[in-house]
Amino acid sequence: MSSRTSALDAVVYGVDVQSGDVRGDSPSYALAVFDGEGVEKDVVSYRKLRRLIADEEPAIVATDNTYELAEDKDDLVRFLGSLPDATTLVQVTGAQNPEPLSRVADRHGVPYSKDPMGEAEAAARLAAVNVGQEVRAFTDRTRVKVARGRSTGSGGWSEDRYTRRIHGAVKRRAREVESALDDAALDYEKDVTEKYGGYSRAVFTVEARPDDIPVSRERSGDTRVEMERVRRDGIEFRPLAKRRDHVVVGVDPGTTTAVAVVSLDGTVLDTLSTRTADTAAVIEWVVERGRPLLVAADVTPMPETVEKIRRSFDAAGWTPDADLPIDEKQHRTRDHAYDDDHVRDAMAAALEALDDHRDQIDRVTRKVPPRVDRGEVLARVLGADDPVEAVIADLTDEGDGEEESEAHEPAEPSPERRRIRDLERQVDRLQSHVEDLEGTVEEKDGRIADLEDELSEARREERREARERREVTRLEREVSRLERELDAERERNEELEGKLERLKALWKLDHSDFSDVSAEKDGLVPIKPVEEFTTSALRAADEAYGLAEDDVVYLRDAGGAGRSTAELLVDVGPRVVLIENGGLSQIADEILFDNEIPVGPADDVAMQEVDELAVAREDDVEAVIDDWHDRAEERERDRTEEMVDRLISEHRAGDESADGRS
């Protein structure tokens, strides 16, 4: 199994002893069912656990110690033989010398607690990310047996005709199985026992697992088909993750973690740059791309994250004598493409580590014989500093055993030999009787299995209803949230409608061609405020609600206006300008006065502001305009008097100058 389990694709059972012992009476187990998203927990008996595994067929049954499920090695083999074809038993803590579960969980970032249920959940989550060793007691070969489905000792016809019919049916079914194996292009060996009228049995040893064979177990009338996997000599542990070639890995940790995988010949095989993946996910990514000999960093000392990744592979580590400079990393990676600086740093670390060990790798390559794995030798030389010659000798000694065989001449036929053949025939008859008894037992077992299937179906229905109830609850919460948002939007809509009504009223006040203005609004005049007496403020007010001739303009701050600003306001042609918070500049005052634009204090007008606009009584506005006209007449008289005085003074000055010349 090399692919990571995911939600709805596979289920992992995590198991740990809750109480009792498998060697004693009535042990109970903490069971954590992990589907890639959530965990369902339960405490079950050993019998119920076996029944659940048979009914649900999880992808993995994970535990920290396989002998919590079996008394001894033989019992473990029987347990493995009872597992469904698609189910794998995994020991997540290692092979023959397992590590503590807490250490494995911490290394891969999996939640862990000391109680049995916590350990069961940790085992399930670790197996789901391909951590651990698959426990195997059977090969990938399967024995398919076609045999008689009932005894030949009785029948409604004569015994000979009855026996011939059964043996003929076995032969036909065996040919059907053989044809199916041929169509599937499977390799197999066939062993047939011929009997009167056909076959009493036919055994096919197929080079495939049961779930890859297009034949199923069945019992139908005169024949039955049995399937069993061929057992190994002992128990074998095989890593879940299938590692490939030996590689060098460079890691640049941080907020963005970057990884580069480089082959021993210097080829960059793959790179990774991620801000979301944790250390366990990075380790899994590396596992899928090779078996690290060296794990390198571009700084010294080695960062903790890089050290954690190195320990997970039991690989040698490499760091530079001093932190690699940027220009050196750029030069070393100049021939390779990379997405960002983090990938560049990881790639540079891997390539520098490979350069540093190049002479050693070349020396080992020259010494390794053709049939010895160079990567295995390098792993032991780099990791444990073992001498090359000693490693090669150790690896080659493992496969040097020679098998000796002796040839024996066949014995001459004898009465004892014939007696043996007679006894063998008797054994065949007894075996047939045993097979009949086994058929009866199988029928009863089938009934029990049917009842257990009904119970399992009821449990699945209950779990489905529970999921539906959870979904209904979630949807009800979502509806409540949407209703609250709807209420808020309705309140906001009411506020905007009120604002719109007020703006419509002001707009009607501002347009004389509307004859349906209500009586209570007679005598009011709209006011258009301007925040400052500046060009930008005048333009902003014009864009917001428009400035037109005969408007009443309200300057909240009249100070600072220059000639161009005053002329811009004159171009509008307002009816009157109300000012507040500072007087007009002299130049602005002169321009407005010369263009006969009335100016008055805003305090003399009782205004009521409505959002961005305002309204005031017509009488107050007229009073301000009348007051300005009175002040304008005085100002005009003063200006005329000043002009007359200036002319008289200039005339007198001219006469005095003439007298002096004469």
FENBELPE-V43019 format. One record per pair of residues at least 24 apart in sequence whose ideal C-beta (glycine too) atoms are under 8 Angstrom apart, sorted by the first residue. I is the first residue (numbers start at 0). J is the second residue. Records with the same first field share a line. If there is no record, write none. Layout:
I->J / J
This chain:
0->58 / 59 / 87 / 129 / 133 / 239
1->129 / 239 / 240 / 241 / 287
3->127 / 128 / 129 / 283
4->35 / 58 / 59 / 127
5->35
6->34 / 35 / 36
7->34 / 35
8->35
9->34 / 35 / 57 / 58 / 59
10->34 / 55 / 57 / 58
11->57 / 58 / 59 / 60 / 61 / 123 / 124 / 126 / 127
12->51 / 52 / 57 / 59 / 60 / 61 / 123
13->61 / 62 / 118 / 119 / 120 / 121 / 122 / 123 / 124 / 126
14->48 / 60 / 61 / 62 / 67 / 68 / 119 / 122
15->62 / 63 / 67 / 115 / 116 / 118 / 119 / 122
16->67 / 115
17->42 / 115 / 116
21->45 / 66 / 67 / 68 / 69 / 70
22->70
28->115 / 119
29->114 / 115 / 116 / 118 / 119
30->119
31->116 / 119 / 120 / 122 / 123
32->57 / 123
33->120 / 123 / 124 / 127
35->127
38->120 / 123
39->462
40->116 / 119 / 120
42->116
49->81
50->451 / 455
51->455
52->82 / 83 / 86
53->81 / 83 / 451
54->451 / 452 / 455
55->455
56->83 / 85 / 86
57->86
58->85 / 86 / 87
59->86 / 87 / 88 / 89 / 123 / 126 / 127
60->86 / 87 / 88 / 89
61->89 / 90 / 91 / 122 / 123 / 125 / 126 / 131
62->88 / 89 / 90 / 91 / 122
63->90 / 91 / 92 / 97 / 100 / 118 / 122
64->90 / 92 / 97
65->90 / 134
72->233 / 234
75->134 / 136 / 234
76->136 / 230 / 234
79->134 / 135 / 136 / 137
80->136 / 137 / 227 / 228 / 230
84->208 / 209 / 210
85->210
87->133
88->133 / 134
89->126 / 131 / 132 / 133 / 134 / 239
90->131 / 132 / 134 / 236
91->121 / 122 / 125 / 126 / 130 / 131
92->131
93->131 / 132 / 236
94->132 / 236
95->236
103->130
106->279 / 307 / 310 / 311
107->278 / 279 / 282 / 311
108->277 / 278 / 279
109->279
126->239
128->279 / 280 / 283
129->239 / 240 / 283 / 286
130->239 / 240
131->238 / 239
132->236 / 237 / 238 / 239
133->236 / 237 / 238 / 239
134->234 / 235 / 236
135->231 / 234 / 235 / 236 / 237
136->230 / 231 / 233 / 234 / 235
137->228 / 229 / 230 / 231
138->228 / 229 / 230 / 231
139->206 / 207 / 208 / 228
140->204 / 205 / 206 / 207 / 228 / 229
141->204 / 205 / 207 / 208 / 209 / 212 / 226 / 227 / 228 / 229
142->202 / 203 / 204 / 205 / 226 / 227 / 228 / 229
143->176 / 180 / 187 / 202 / 203 / 204 / 205 / 212 / 214 / 224 / 225 / 226
144->200 / 201 / 202 / 203 / 224 / 225 / 226 / 227
145->169 / 172 / 173 / 176 / 198 / 200 / 201 / 202 / 203 / 222 / 223 / 224
146->199 / 200 / 201 / 222 / 223 / 225 / 434
147->199 / 200 / 221 / 222 / 223 / 431 / 434
148->218 / 219 / 220 / 221 / 222 / 223 / 438
149->220 / 221 / 435 / 438
150->431 / 432 / 434 / 435
151->431
152->431 / 432
159->195
162->194 / 195 / 196
163->195 / 196 / 197
164->196 / 221
165->196 / 197 / 221 / 222
166->194 / 195 / 196 / 197 / 198 / 199
167->196 / 197
168->197 / 220 / 221 / 222
169->197 / 198 / 199 / 200 / 201 / 221 / 222
170->197 / 198 / 201
171->197
172->222 / 224
173->198 / 201
176->201 / 203 / 214 / 224
177->201 / 203
179->213 / 214
180->205 / 212 / 213 / 214
182->213
183->212 / 213
185->211 / 212
192->427
199->427 / 431
204->229
218->438 / 441
223->438
240->283 / 286 / 287
242->286 / 289 / 290
243->288 / 289 / 290
244->289 / 290 / 374
245->289 / 290 / 291 / 292 / 373 / 374 / 377 / 378
246->288 / 289 / 290 / 291 / 292
247->291 / 292 / 293 / 295 / 349 / 352 / 353
248->285 / 289 / 291 / 293 / 294 / 295 / 308 / 314 / 349
249->294 / 295 / 296 / 297 / 344 / 345 / 346 / 347 / 348 / 349 / 350 / 352
250->281 / 294 / 295 / 296 / 304 / 305 / 308 / 345 / 348
251->296 / 297 / 341 / 342 / 344 / 345 / 348
252->296 / 302 / 304 / 305
253->341
255->339 / 341
256->281 / 304 / 341
257->339 / 341 / 342 / 344 / 345
258->284 / 285 / 345
259->342 / 345 / 346 / 348 / 349
260->285 / 288 / 289 / 349
261->346 / 349 / 350 / 353
262->289
263->292 / 353 / 360 / 373 / 374 / 377
265->350 / 353
267->335 / 346 / 349
270->337 / 338 / 342 / 345 / 346
271->342
272->338 / 339 / 341 / 342
278->304 / 307 / 308
281->308
282->308 / 311 / 312
285->312
290->374 / 378
292->374 / 377 / 378 / 381 / 382
293->317 / 349 / 352 / 353 / 356 / 381
295->348 / 349 / 351 / 352
296->348
297->322 / 323 / 328 / 344 / 345 / 347 / 348 / 351
298->322 / 323
313->382
314->378 / 381 / 382
315->381 / 382
317->348 / 351 / 352 / 355 / 356
319->351
323->347 / 348 / 351
356->381
362->387
363->387
366->391
367->391
368->395
371->395
498->610
501->609 / 610
502->609 / 610 / 612
504->609
505->609 / 612 / 614
508->614
509->550
522->616 / 617 / 618
523->614 / 615 / 616 / 617
524->551 / 614 / 615 / 616 / 617 / 620
525->550 / 551 / 612 / 613 / 614
526->551 / 552 / 553 / 577 / 604 / 606 / 612 / 613 / 614 / 615
527->551 / 552 / 553 / 612 / 613
528->553 / 555 / 608 / 611 / 612 / 613
529->553 / 554 / 555
530->555 / 556
531->555 / 556 / 559
532->556 / 557 / 558 / 559 / 560 / 564 / 568 / 578 / 583 / 587
533->559 / 560 / 564
534->563 / 564 / 567
537->564 / 567 / 568 / 571
543->611
544->611 / 612
546->571 / 573
547->571
548->572 / 573
549->573 / 574
550->574
551->575 / 577 / 615 / 620
552->576 / 577
553->577 / 579 / 601 / 606 / 613
554->578 / 579
555->579 / 580
556->580 / 581
557->581 / 582 / 583 / 587
558->582 / 583 / 584
559->584
560->584 / 586 / 587
561->586 / 587
562->586 / 587 / 590
565->590 / 591
566->590
568->596
569->594 / 596
572->596
574->620 / 624
575->599 / 620 / 623 / 624 / 627
577->601 / 604 / 623
592->631 / 634
595->631
597->623 / 624 / 627 / 628 / 631
598->627
599->623 / 624 / 626 / 627
